[in-house]
């Protein structure tokens, strides 16, 4: 069935299809939001509701259509061309050269050689949080960013597992898909926020006066607001609807690269609860190795919980919890994992 991914290559194929749909959706959301803004403007002028008003709003929309298309295309171009630099500015990460951390570069290069893929750039984010993310939309842009806390707290095998996870995201097309999702949510949320700020500052009084001048003006305003709100919500849904299976596949891809499921399990347990990067926008956190969902937020998160990811590695990749015997008599129960997360934070020597 089309749209249903069977295995890794089905996931990669579906990511390409989703990317096209998301870009098309961005233009549609921009058009819907523009028409909503036009209706709000007409409603606030006191024009009476009727076919004449709707027809006039439609004519203005058609006139604005080329400009909206050009502005949206420009935003997509900026997002694709400068996404690494923009994310760097938002997070404060700094690119590093091979001479700055030869061991880290050697790890990354060895993983890329084994996969037969170009080596991405490296960047470091000066934060005590334990996290990492990949950015870029092509081989010239791809960058893997790791936090200083992750480098300090994880051992070499665990760092290598995290790097392999991010490389798998690049290979699978997940990074490109997330960049598109961030571009969509960013532009629509910005327009929506500007509309509501201007409306709340002076629009309520104006629309009230308009309602007295033309009885249907407030209806026009409400319809316009509804269109803007729907576009805004759909932009958020775009981010939340991205399949969380990409994280399971990236974990599995990392194990395939490193041949060490135990290192990935240990890295996940150490990172759990310490992944939140202060001051980083939610769109960037969605791209990170871990986004720390709690029990309730897990339903709406772009990441599965650490518990579920560890359980999958134990059951499907033959991984073992730290200090578990080589051939355990039984798999660990899911309810036992949270307590193991706390204990894992003291395991392993700092890098």
C-alpha positions as CSV (number, residue, x, y, z in Angstrom):
1,X,0.0,0.0,0.0
2,X,1.3,3.4,-0.9
3,X,2.4,5.5,2.1
4,X,3.0,2.5,4.3
5,X,6.7,1.8,4.9
6,X,8.0,-1.7,4.9
7,X,11.6,-1.6,6.2
8,X,14.3,0.9,5.7
9,X,14.0,1.5,2.0
10,X,10.3,1.9,2.2
11,X,10.9,4.5,4.9
12,X,13.3,6.4,2.7
13,X,10.9,6.3,-0.2
14,X,8.1,7.6,1.9
15,X,10.2,10.4,3.3
16,X,10.8,11.6,-0.3
17,X,7.1,11.5,-1.0
18,X,6.3,13.3,2.3
19,X,8.8,16.0,1.5
20,X,6.9,16.8,-1.7
21,X,3.6,16.8,0.0
22,X,4.8,19.1,2.8
23,X,6.2,21.7,0.4
24,X,2.9,21.7,-1.4
25,X,1.1,21.9,1.9
26,X,3.2,25.0,2.8
27,X,1.9,26.9,-0.2
28,X,-1.7,25.8,0.5
29,X,-1.5,26.9,4.1
30,X,0.0,30.3,3.0
31,X,-2.9,30.8,0.6
32,X,-5.5,29.9,3.2
33,X,-3.9,32.2,5.8
34,X,-3.7,35.1,3.3
35,X,-7.4,34.8,2.4
36,X,-8.1,34.8,6.2
37,X,-6.1,38.0,6.7
38,X,-7.9,39.7,3.8
39,X,-11.3,38.8,5.3
40,X,-10.2,40.2,8.7
41,X,-9.1,43.4,6.9
42,X,-12.5,43.8,5.1
43,X,-14.4,43.0,8.3
44,X,-12.6,45.6,10.2
45,X,-13.5,48.3,7.6
46,X,-17.2,47.9,8.4
47,X,-18.1,46.4,5.0
48,X,-21.4,44.5,5.1
49,X,-21.4,40.8,4.7
50,X,-22.6,39.6,1.3
51,X,-21.6,38.3,-2.1
52,X,-20.1,41.7,-3.0
53,X,-17.7,41.6,-0.1
54,X,-16.7,38.0,-0.7
55,X,-16.2,38.6,-4.4
56,X,-14.1,41.7,-3.6
57,X,-12.0,39.7,-1.1
58,X,-11.6,37.0,-3.8
59,X,-10.4,39.6,-6.3
60,X,-7.9,41.0,-3.8
61,X,-6.7,37.4,-3.0
62,X,-6.1,36.7,-6.7
63,X,-4.2,39.9,-7.0
64,X,-2.0,39.0,-4.0
65,X,-1.6,35.4,-5.1
66,X,1.6,35.9,-7.2
67,X,3.2,37.9,-4.4
68,X,2.3,35.3,-1.8
69,X,3.6,32.5,-4.0
70,X,6.9,34.4,-4.5
71,X,7.2,35.2,-0.8
72,X,6.6,31.5,0.2
73,X,9.1,30.3,-2.5
74,X,11.6,32.8,-1.1
75,X,11.1,31.5,2.4
76,X,11.6,27.9,1.2
77,X,14.8,29.0,-0.6
78,X,16.1,30.7,2.5
79,X,15.2,27.7,4.6
80,X,17.0,25.3,2.3
81,X,20.0,27.5,1.6
82,X,20.7,28.9,5.0
83,X,19.1,26.4,7.4
84,X,22.4,25.3,9.0
85,X,23.5,28.9,9.6
86,X,20.0,29.8,11.0
87,X,20.0,26.9,13.3
88,X,23.5,27.8,14.4
89,X,22.4,31.3,15.2
90,X,19.4,30.1,17.1
91,X,21.3,27.5,19.2
92,X,24.7,29.2,19.5
93,X,26.6,26.1,18.1
94,X,30.0,26.6,16.5
95,X,31.5,24.6,13.7
96,X,34.8,22.8,14.6
97,X,37.7,21.7,12.4
98,X,39.3,18.3,12.5
99,X,42.3,19.8,14.4
100,X,39.9,21.0,17.2
101,X,38.8,17.4,18.1
102,X,40.7,14.8,16.1
103,X,39.2,11.8,17.9
104,X,35.6,13.0,17.3
105,X,36.3,13.6,13.6
106,X,38.0,10.2,13.3
107,X,34.9,8.5,14.8
108,X,32.7,10.3,12.3
109,X,34.9,9.6,9.4
110,X,35.2,5.9,10.2
111,X,31.4,5.6,10.4
112,X,31.0,7.4,7.1
113,X,33.6,5.2,5.4
114,X,31.8,2.0,6.6
115,X,28.6,3.4,5.2
116,X,30.1,4.8,2.0
117,X,28.7,8.3,2.5
118,X,30.4,11.7,2.5
119,X,31.5,12.9,5.9
120,X,29.3,15.8,7.3
121,X,30.7,18.8,9.1
122,X,30.8,18.9,12.9
123,X,29.7,21.5,15.3
124,X,29.7,21.8,19.1
125,X,27.0,23.5,21.2
126,X,28.3,24.7,24.5
127,X,25.6,23.3,26.8
128,X,25.6,20.9,29.7
129,X,22.6,19.2,28.2
130,X,23.3,15.7,26.7
131,X,22.0,15.9,23.1
132,X,22.9,16.0,19.4
133,X,21.1,16.7,16.1
134,X,21.8,16.8,12.4
135,X,20.9,19.6,10.0
136,X,21.2,20.4,6.3
137,X,19.4,19.3,3.1
138,X,22.4,18.1,0.9
139,X,25.9,16.7,1.1
140,X,27.5,20.1,1.1
141,X,25.3,21.3,4.1
142,X,24.9,18.2,6.3
143,X,26.2,19.0,9.8
144,X,26.2,16.9,13.0
145,X,26.0,19.0,16.1
146,X,26.8,17.6,19.6
147,X,26.6,19.3,22.9
148,X,29.6,19.7,25.2
149,X,27.7,17.9,27.9
150,X,27.3,14.8,25.7
151,X,31.0,14.8,24.9
152,X,31.9,15.1,28.6
153,X,29.5,12.6,30.0
154,X,29.4,9.8,27.5
155,X,32.3,7.4,26.7
156,X,33.7,6.9,23.2
157,X,31.5,3.9,22.3
158,X,28.4,5.8,23.4
159,X,29.4,9.0,21.5
160,X,30.0,6.8,18.5
161,X,26.5,5.3,18.8
162,X,25.0,8.9,18.9
163,X,27.0,9.9,15.9
164,X,25.8,6.8,14.0
165,X,22.2,7.6,14.9
166,X,22.5,11.1,13.4
167,X,24.2,9.7,10.3
168,X,21.4,7.3,9.8
169,X,18.9,10.2,10.0
170,X,20.9,11.9,7.2
171,X,21.0,8.8,5.1
172,X,17.3,8.1,5.6
173,X,16.3,11.6,4.5
174,X,14.8,12.4,8.0
175,X,16.9,15.5,8.3
176,X,15.6,17.0,5.1
177,X,12.1,16.2,6.1
178,X,12.4,17.9,9.5
179,X,14.0,21.0,7.9
180,X,10.9,21.3,5.6
181,X,8.6,20.8,8.6
182,X,10.4,23.5,10.6
183,X,10.2,25.9,7.5
184,X,6.4,25.3,7.2
185,X,5.7,25.7,10.9
186,X,8.0,28.7,11.1
187,X,6.5,30.8,8.3
188,X,2.8,30.1,9.2
189,X,3.3,30.6,12.9
190,X,5.1,33.9,12.3
191,X,2.2,35.2,10.1
192,X,-0.4,34.0,12.6
193,X,1.4,35.6,15.5
194,X,1.7,38.9,13.7
195,X,-2.1,38.8,12.8
196,X,-3.2,38.1,16.3
197,X,-0.9,40.7,17.9
198,X,-2.2,43.4,15.6
199,X,-5.8,42.3,16.1
200,X,-5.5,42.2,19.9
201,X,-3.9,45.7,20.0
202,X,-6.5,47.5,18.0
203,X,-8.7,45.1,16.1
204,X,-11.2,44.3,18.8
205,X,-12.4,47.8,19.1
206,X,-12.3,48.4,15.4
207,X,-14.3,45.2,14.7
208,X,-16.8,46.2,17.3
209,X,-17.3,49.6,15.6
210,X,-17.5,47.9,12.2
211,X,-20.3,45.6,13.5
212,X,-22.4,48.7,14.2
213,X,-21.7,50.1,10.7
214,X,-22.4,46.8,8.9
215,X,-24.2,44.0,10.8
216,X,-22.2,41.2,9.2
217,X,-18.7,42.7,9.6
218,X,-18.0,40.8,12.8
219,X,-18.9,37.5,11.0
220,X,-16.3,38.3,8.3
221,X,-13.7,38.9,11.0
222,X,-14.5,35.6,12.7
223,X,-14.3,33.7,9.5
224,X,-10.9,35.2,8.8
225,X,-9.7,34.4,12.3
226,X,-11.0,30.9,11.9
227,X,-9.0,30.4,8.7
228,X,-5.8,31.8,10.3
229,X,-6.3,29.6,13.3
230,X,-6.8,26.5,11.2
231,X,-3.7,27.2,9.2
232,X,-1.7,27.8,12.4
233,X,-2.9,24.5,13.9
234,X,-2.2,22.5,10.8
235,X,1.3,23.9,10.7
236,X,1.9,22.5,14.2
237,X,0.2,19.2,13.2
238,X,2.7,18.9,10.4
239,X,5.5,18.7,12.9
240,X,3.7,16.4,15.3
241,X,2.5,14.0,12.6
242,X,5.9,13.0,11.4
243,X,6.3,9.3,12.0
244,X,8.1,8.5,15.3
245,X,9.3,5.3,13.6
246,X,12.2,7.4,12.2
247,X,13.8,7.3,15.7
248,X,13.5,3.5,16.0
249,X,15.0,3.2,12.5
250,X,17.8,5.6,13.4
251,X,18.6,3.6,16.5
252,X,18.6,0.4,14.5
253,X,20.7,2.0,11.8
254,X,23.2,3.1,14.5
255,X,23.4,-0.5,15.8
256,X,24.0,-1.7,12.3
257,X,26.9,0.7,11.9
258,X,28.5,0.2,15.2
259,X,27.6,-3.5,15.8
260,X,27.1,-2.5,19.5
261,X,23.5,-2.3,20.7
262,X,24.7,-2.1,24.3
263,X,26.4,1.2,23.6
264,X,23.2,2.7,22.2
265,X,21.2,1.5,25.2
266,X,23.7,2.9,27.6
267,X,23.8,6.3,25.7
268,X,20.0,6.5,25.8
269,X,19.8,5.8,29.5
270,X,22.5,8.4,30.3
271,X,20.9,11.0,28.1
272,X,17.4,10.5,29.5
273,X,16.2,13.5,31.6
274,X,19.2,15.6,30.7
275,X,18.5,16.3,27.0
276,X,16.7,19.6,27.3
277,X,18.8,22.4,25.8
278,X,17.9,25.7,27.4
279,X,16.9,28.5,25.0
280,X,16.6,26.3,21.9
281,X,13.3,26.6,19.9
282,X,10.9,23.6,20.0
283,X,11.4,23.1,16.2
284,X,15.1,22.4,16.7
285,X,14.4,20.2,19.7
286,X,12.2,18.1,17.5
287,X,15.4,17.4,15.4
288,X,17.4,16.3,18.4
289,X,18.6,12.8,19.4
290,X,16.2,13.1,22.4
291,X,13.4,15.5,23.3
292,X,12.6,14.3,26.8
293,X,8.8,13.7,26.5
294,X,7.1,12.9,29.8
295,X,4.3,10.4,30.2
296,X,1.5,12.7,29.0
297,X,3.5,14.7,26.4
298,X,4.7,11.4,24.9
299,X,1.4,11.1,23.1
300,X,2.1,14.3,21.2
301,X,5.9,14.2,21.0
302,X,7.9,13.7,17.8
303,X,10.1,11.2,19.8
304,X,9.2,7.9,21.4
305,X,10.1,7.7,25.1
306,X,13.5,6.4,26.1
307,X,11.8,3.5,27.8
308,X,10.2,2.4,24.4
309,X,13.5,2.9,22.5
310,X,15.5,0.9,25.0
311,X,12.9,-1.9,25.0
312,X,13.0,-2.1,21.2
313,X,16.8,-2.4,21.3
314,X,16.6,-5.1,23.9
315,X,13.9,-7.1,22.1
316,X,14.8,-6.5,18.5
317,X,18.6,-5.9,18.4
318,X,19.7,-8.3,21.1
319,X,20.9,-5.5,23.4
320,X,21.5,-5.8,27.1
321,X,20.8,-3.5,29.9
322,X,24.0,-2.4,31.8
323,X,25.3,-5.1,34.2
324,X,22.9,-7.7,32.7
325,X,24.5,-11.1,32.2
326,X,25.4,-12.1,28.6
327,X,22.4,-14.5,28.3
328,X,19.7,-13.2,30.6
329,X,17.0,-15.6,31.6
330,X,14.3,-13.1,30.8
331,X,13.9,-9.7,29.2
332,X,13.6,-6.7,31.5
333,X,10.1,-5.6,32.1
334,X,9.1,-2.2,30.8
335,X,8.1,-1.0,34.2
336,X,11.6,-1.6,35.5
337,X,13.3,0.6,33.0
338,X,12.6,4.1,34.6
339,X,14.5,3.1,37.7
340,X,17.4,1.9,35.6
341,X,17.5,5.3,33.9
342,X,18.4,6.9,37.2
343,X,21.0,4.3,38.0
344,X,22.6,4.6,34.5
345,X,23.6,8.2,35.1
346,X,26.5,7.1,37.2
347,X,27.8,4.4,34.8
348,X,30.8,4.8,32.6
349,X,33.8,7.0,32.7
350,X,33.6,10.5,31.3
351,X,35.0,11.0,27.9
